[in-house]
Amino acid sequence: MMTYDIDYSPEAIRDMDMIFDDVFMVSRDLDVTHRYLDDLQDKIESMINHPKTGTPLYYEELFTGYYSVRFKEYLAFYRLDGNMMYVDRVLQRKRDYMAVLFGHDR
């Protein structure tokens, strides 16, 4: 079984910082906020042993190269290259993630 190394893009790190801010704004509790982000990161990193079990992302019946994993109201989008799992974005499910991933929305 191949285990993948994981790398978070600067955008994914920025996304997670924004999630931290949003969760803290709602909870007003640093422990709750840290636990939420730890659980989110654990969910993403749980994919390193079987990354292809994530949900493949298709556009017009063609595989885009991305997989996603869901954590509550968020989707983490990642792609594979060799033994690397690159996490590119972590976005709210309700967001137009196709536009964000493919450069139509920043």
C-alpha positions as CSV (number, residue, x, y, z in Angstrom):
1,M,0.0,0.0,0.0
2,M,1.3,3.4,-1.0
3,T,1.2,6.2,1.6
4,Y,1.2,9.7,0.2
5,D,2.9,12.8,1.6
6,I,0.7,15.8,1.9
7,D,1.3,19.4,0.9
8,Y,-1.0,22.3,1.5
9,S,-1.0,25.2,-1.0
10,P,-0.8,28.7,0.3
11,E,-4.4,29.1,-0.8
12,A,-5.5,26.1,1.3
13,I,-3.7,27.5,4.3
14,R,-5.4,30.8,3.8
15,D,-8.8,29.0,3.4
16,M,-8.2,27.2,6.7
17,D,-7.2,30.5,8.4
18,M,-10.5,32.0,7.2
19,I,-12.4,28.9,8.5
20,F,-10.6,29.4,11.9
21,D,-11.9,33.0,12.0
22,D,-15.4,32.0,11.0
23,V,-15.6,29.3,13.6
24,F,-14.2,31.5,16.3
25,M,-16.6,34.3,15.4
26,V,-19.6,31.9,15.9
27,S,-18.3,30.0,18.9
28,R,-16.2,32.7,20.7
29,D,-14.3,29.7,22.2
30,L,-10.7,29.1,21.2
31,D,-10.8,25.5,22.4
32,V,-13.8,24.8,20.2
33,T,-12.2,26.5,17.2
34,H,-8.9,24.7,17.6
35,R,-10.7,21.3,17.9
36,Y,-12.8,22.1,14.8
37,L,-9.7,22.9,12.7
38,D,-7.8,19.9,14.1
39,D,-10.8,17.6,13.2
40,L,-10.8,19.2,9.7
41,Q,-7.1,18.6,9.2
42,D,-7.4,15.0,10.6
43,K,-10.2,14.3,8.0
44,I,-8.0,15.6,5.2
45,E,-5.0,13.7,6.3
46,S,-6.9,10.5,6.8
47,M,-6.9,10.3,3.0
48,I,-3.2,9.8,2.7
49,N,-3.5,6.0,2.8
50,H,-6.4,5.7,0.3
51,P,-6.6,9.1,-1.5
52,K,-8.6,7.7,-4.4
53,T,-11.5,6.9,-2.1
54,G,-12.2,10.7,-2.1
55,T,-15.0,11.9,-4.3
56,P,-13.6,12.4,-7.9
57,L,-14.5,15.8,-9.4
58,Y,-15.9,15.6,-12.9
59,Y,-16.8,18.4,-15.3
60,E,-18.8,17.4,-18.4
61,E,-18.1,13.7,-17.7
62,L,-14.3,14.3,-17.7
63,F,-12.2,13.8,-14.6
64,T,-10.7,17.1,-13.6
65,G,-7.8,15.6,-11.7
66,Y,-9.3,16.6,-8.3
67,Y,-10.7,14.6,-5.5
68,S,-12.6,16.0,-2.6
69,V,-13.2,15.0,1.0
70,R,-16.1,16.5,3.0
71,F,-15.9,17.8,6.6
72,K,-19.2,19.2,7.8
73,E,-19.9,22.3,5.6
74,Y,-16.5,22.2,3.9
75,L,-14.9,20.4,1.0
76,A,-11.1,19.9,0.7
77,F,-9.9,19.6,-2.9
78,Y,-6.8,17.7,-3.6
79,R,-4.9,16.2,-6.5
80,L,-2.3,13.4,-6.7
81,D,1.1,13.4,-8.3
82,G,3.5,10.5,-7.7
83,N,3.5,9.9,-4.0
84,M,2.2,13.5,-3.2
85,M,-1.3,14.6,-2.2
86,Y,-1.6,18.3,-2.9
87,V,-4.4,20.0,-1.1
88,D,-5.2,23.1,-3.2
89,R,-8.3,24.5,-1.5
90,V,-10.7,24.1,1.4
91,L,-14.0,25.7,0.5
92,Q,-17.5,25.9,1.8
93,R,-19.7,23.4,0.0
94,K,-22.2,26.1,-1.0
95,R,-19.5,28.1,-2.8
96,D,-19.1,27.8,-6.6
97,Y,-16.0,25.7,-6.2
98,M,-15.6,24.9,-9.9
99,A,-15.2,28.6,-10.6
100,V,-12.7,28.9,-7.7
101,L,-10.7,25.8,-8.7
102,F,-10.5,26.7,-12.3
103,G,-9.7,30.4,-12.0
104,H,-13.0,32.1,-12.5
105,D,-13.4,33.3,-8.9
106,R,-10.8,34.2,-6.4
